[in-house]
Amino acid sequence: MAGLSWLALRGWPFVAGPSWLGPLPRAEWTTEVGRLVGSTAAASEWANDIGTPDPDVLLVIDELRRRGFASPS
């Protein structure tokens, strides 16, 4: 989804409405976003990417926990 950010999607009623409210199945969301951006394959790849934790951020989290800050539960 080259050149397209999540912030660009936030203004699209289809994305900001039903998908965040829950009634839209993931496959339908991916298909519709893919149609809107011109690539269902790219939308599917993006939707299925779980990401990778940044090692530096993990170090900061470890330090905060060591100092007594806990994750919200």
Number of C-alpha atoms within 10 A of each C-alpha: 15 6 5 9 9 7 8 9 15 12 11 12 10 16 17 12 14 13 16 10 9 9 9 15 10 13 11 11 18 24 15 17 21 18 13 14 14 12 16 17 14 16 21 18 13 14 14 10 9 8 7 6 8 8 9 9 10 11 11 11 15 14 12 13 12 10 9 9 11 11 8 4 3
